[in-house]
Structure formats: structure tokens, C-alpha cells
């Protein structure tokens, strides 16, 4: 059914998914309408289409699937519409316009605007603004209505119109597949549906090419930068429903047009998106260019001097690591927990300062930078801040790879937690390094690879081109820790051993999801506080392999929130979809926001980054703003930015990379087997500093130790490094 009416009240709108509850006045009755909306305001005249449903709590509602704004049809509504939307035209002037032109007012404004010059109070600028506004509104809603009939939601249709404007319909009719280049959030399958409705042939070259690019893009969701050509062909056949030779011809066409790249690796053809290929090429070129000895000095005297100053005796492998880093243009230090990586960084910094060398200390994330700052007492910057990367769409790979970066003004750059660096970021680092600068990468190659595509640290190490020091010895203090001992056991393929006392690693066995949750609740609510006298909110972190299921972050966060920060009349809160945010909640920033500003040490600093953890300190429903305290900074958000944060009582192991927490609870009872891998368990264990409590099933733990069949990431970096190196050596 269809109804027309005026929006009297917007009862509710979820800014995350645009779900709205509207009170509509239709003739003399009021109707509650529910559905997704975009840019709807009180007073708008709209036409809605849907069906009447009976809600068990709220009664009869119109559940609409589509709607469109309609231009006002009464004189009074038209006067209000003009006065409300056109700057400099008030109700008095608007009334003169409507009185003069009556029923033809809208047509006059749109098509004969010169007639408006006779109205007192209107100048050329106001007339142009008025005509432009009405034409834009008409075009926009006409276009959205057209797209909606093709099966595109109002929200997506609005985004398309914002990108393409008045030419939207013409562009879509000419080539619907061009939408992929304009609207990043559109899925190829949605666009293909449009193409089919418009009668585009299955064999249309634009369709074939777009489908292949879409298939190739899906690969990066799993961390790959390339895919075997045969696998791509099979995947594309499934998507496009055409013969194999059509797909192979499309791949050849895309390659000849320089849109994709093909590289032979160990006699197998791999297909790359052009920008990933170029990024890897640039990384490989820089790795080879810098893989040379710049000094041949023995720094033993400097090391001994620093040892005496800090009262620390280094092992031979640590001394070797320091010598390697100071004598090479690029070097890598890798090793597990307790092997002295941070100590080596401290020594290198001390020696560089003695020599008056300029150095920069950095890490991929805010928490990793904070940790290395605390352990070295030297400022460390995030890579984003160091490179001064401007605001980008994190999903826009092409833009991110080609983004402008600031040159790093330092002789030596030290990057900790280097296993977290993805292809995009490593490319940017090399773009920013001065030609003669040295790069030291420090990290644990056995941890989970980066969230973004690539396996940078492993690929560079496996090329054997870069001087790499493998730290294996566990030092005295660390050797007393069952956390560290068992982390190394897991990494070596041995099952962890659990003690019942005099340990920092505990295991609690459970026989169901319910008993696992019960143990977590008991620990969080009182047992841990009584045992260690800790601040549960600040000192404890729950880690889990997954987001979904009852032991995933989504359920665990709501579960723990009800225990640690329950609903209270004296606590402000805001419901966003199914989530509730409350003052006092522990939250995490989940996207990079380069626009947020805060004051520190008398200067204004930009940026809050994916992975930063803080606490909600205020929710202001009147001003529709909320505040989060992150360590030494307070960030203010608008309500529409609630989608930038998540509850963080529980976070995934992937999100914990680069961070350390004093106390960790790790539930491992059941879940997606493909996520339960050795390197995930190893990474989770190494996040704990003072205590780790694993709750669940030993069969799952042992399965993870045995599961080394985690899907290897497909990349071309190692191959490119070796190709460039061999070519250079042969000259």
C-alpha cells in the first residue's frame, strides 16, 4: 500500500543502519511508519510504500520498503518549504512567490526562473539558489525512485546520487557496471542485478571485467595480495555464470589495459590488483637497495659502556643483534616473548644518542606505541602519525596505497611490532624514508600476520636478503614465567603444561558454554579482585578468537557489561541498534579517525586510531554528543559516530596484537575451527604480562597447537625481492 503525508515526528533513528521510526500525518490520521531513511526531516512531505503490520508492543505500523520526498502541494506547505530551505528567503518573500504564481510556482522556479525577478526581495543569487535547490531535489528523488525500482535501497541510492549527481540515470543506463568505480560500498552482485534488469548481456565486456575485478578484490579480505589464476577463473565463473574462455579473455583484456598484473611464481601464474603489485614492487626494490652493510664496526665498547650504565649484562646473541642493526641499512630482530627484544632497542637508542644520531621510534598502533614508550622511556609515534597520513577511507585500498606521506627526518627508524605492518603501510614507510636512512624492524614473526593484506615481516625474512637476528634465549626473569615458557612450547608444537599453584598461567576446565560463561562471570565479578586486588575494568582483558557465537566478543561484551556496568538510574546511556553504551563502559575505537583533535603538552594533535581503548565519561542526549577518555586524552564524538566504537570488555585476539594486558581471560571451549590455530593461541598467550587464565576444553587447546594448517597468505613480495636481488647481482 502507498500513503502520503507529512513527517510530524522522528521518534527514533539509528545512525548506524539508518533504521527510523516516524510519525506521519496522512490527511486527518496519524500513522507510525518504520524503515530505513536518509535525509528525512520533520515537516517533509513524503510518499511511502509498504505493508501494515501489527507489532506486539507498539501496535499497527506501516513497514515501508521504499519512500520518496514529494514537493509540497499546498500553498502553506510550499511557503514553509521555501523559507526553511533557501538562505535569505523568509516566509514573507516566499508568500509573495506562491501568491504570484499559484499552482505553477514549482514549474516557474524550475523552468522559468527569470519570472521571479519581478518579486520584491529577490536578487539574482537568491533566484539561482532557489531554482537550483528545487531542480536538485526533483532530480535526486526522481533518481532515487528510479534506482529503488531497480532493487537498490534508499540508503545506497542516496550514496550513488551523491557520487554521480544529475547524470546518475544516464550513467547507469549506459553502463551500470561503472558504479563499482564510483561507490565503494556497492557489491558487484547488486550492480549485476541492475545490469540484468536493464537487459545487459551476460557476455558484456564491462560486466565480465567488473566481475573479475570484484572477485580479485574479495581475495584481500583474507589477507592475500594475489591469487592463482586458475582459482580466480573458477571463482569468476561461479559469479558471472559464463564459460572459462570468456573469463580468461577478460583477464587478458584487463592485463593489456594495465588494470591488473600477472606474475609467475614458482611456475604458477598469480593475478594482482595493480596497486598491490606496485606496492610490493616498491617494497622489494627498497629492501634490496638497503640490504647492504653501511659500516663494518664492532660496537662492543659502546655496548659494554651501556651495560655498565644500566647494570645489564647482554648475551652474545643480543650483542650480535645490536652490531647487526648499527652496521646495516636494513635489519630485522625477531624472537618470542622474554628473548630481550626491548632490551636491544634500549641499547641501540642509548648508543645512537651517544653518537648524536637522529632516530625515530615507532609502532603500527597506538597501544603498541604506548607500550614501547613505557618500556624505553622514549617517545614512540604511531606510523600513521609519523607519516602524517591524511584522512582516507580505510576500505579504499587504491587511495591508501597512493596517499601522500611526510618524509621521515631521521637517520635511523626503529619500528616495533613489525609483524603488524601490512603491504599498504610498508609501502608508505619506504616512500617516507630518506635515501640514506636505516630501518630496523623488530617483531615476532610467529604471531598472527597483519590485519591488512600481506605478510611483510615473514616475506622479507624468508627472502634471506636482509640481515636477520633470531633471538632464542629466554632470560632469567622471563624464564620464571609459565606464560612465557608455555608460549614457547606452543610455538614449538608442544602442548602447554598447567600448574595449580606458584604460576601465572591457570587453566579452568569446563564442560559446556554455560559453565564457561559462569566461570567468566565468577572471575570478573569477585574472584579475581579478591585474589589479586586488581581493578577489573583497567587491568583485565578478555580475549577470544571470534566475534560471533556465545563466546565471541558481541555476546561477551553485553554479558560482561551487565556484570561490571549494569543499568542504573544515575548512569546515562544510549541505545544504538541492539547495542547499549553507558557512562563507564570500556570501549575501543575500531576505525582510524584522522580528524579528531585533542590537546597534549600545549599542542593540538590529530587522530584517534583503530585499536585505542578508553572509557565513556559522558553521554549528552541534549547535544547528541559523548566523550571517551583514552589514556591522556579526551575525545568528543557526535552520536552519529557511535559506529566508530565498540564495547571492549572482550576483544578478539587479532585486535589485541601490539598490546599487552596485565591480566587476561581466554575462553577456549568451542567456535570456528578454522580460527583455532597455533599462531592465534601463541599470540593470545603472549599478550598477558602478569596472569593468563584459560577457560574451556583441553581438546580445543591441543587442537590449536596441532593446527598449523592455517591458510598461507598468497603474496608476491618474497618473489619480487629475489627477482630484483638476482638481477642486481648479475649486473
LINNORJO-V265553 format. One record per run of one state. SS is the DSSP state (helix for helix, strand for strand, loop for the rest). FROM is the first residue (numbers start at 1). TO is the last residue. Records with the same first field share a line. If there is no record, write none. Layout:
BEGIN
SS->FROM-TO + FROM-TO
END
This chain:
BEGIN
loop->1-1 + 14-18 + 27-28 + 37-44 + 56-58 + 70-74 + 86-90 + 112-112 + 119-123 + 150-153 + 183-187 + 198-204 + 223-225 + 241-243 + 257-259 + 266-267 + 291-292 + 294-299 + 311-315 + 329-329 + 336-340 + 355-358 + 364-365 + 377-380 + 388-396 + 402-407 + 409-411 + 417-417 + 421-422 + 434-437 + 444-455 + 464-466 + 472-475 + 480-481 + 492-504 + 510-512 + 533-535 + 545-552 + 565-572 + 577-578 + 583-585 + 590-592 + 601-602 + 609-612 + 621-624 + 631-632 + 648-649 + 657-660 + 669-672 + 676-677 + 686-687 + 697-697 + 707-716 + 731-731
strand->2-13 + 19-26 + 29-36 + 45-55 + 59-69 + 226-228 + 260-265 + 268-273 + 293-293 + 328-328 + 330-335 + 359-363 + 381-382 + 408-408 + 412-416 + 433-433 + 438-443 + 467-471 + 505-509 + 540-544 + 573-576 + 579-582 + 586-589 + 593-600 + 603-608 + 613-620 + 625-630 + 633-638 + 645-647 + 650-652 + 661-668 + 688-696
helix->75-85 + 91-111 + 113-118 + 124-149 + 154-182 + 188-197 + 205-222 + 229-240 + 244-256 + 274-290 + 300-310 + 316-327 + 341-354 + 366-376 + 383-387 + 397-401 + 418-420 + 423-432 + 456-463 + 476-479 + 482-491 + 513-532 + 536-539 + 553-564 + 639-644 + 653-656 + 673-675 + 678-685 + 698-706 + 717-730
END
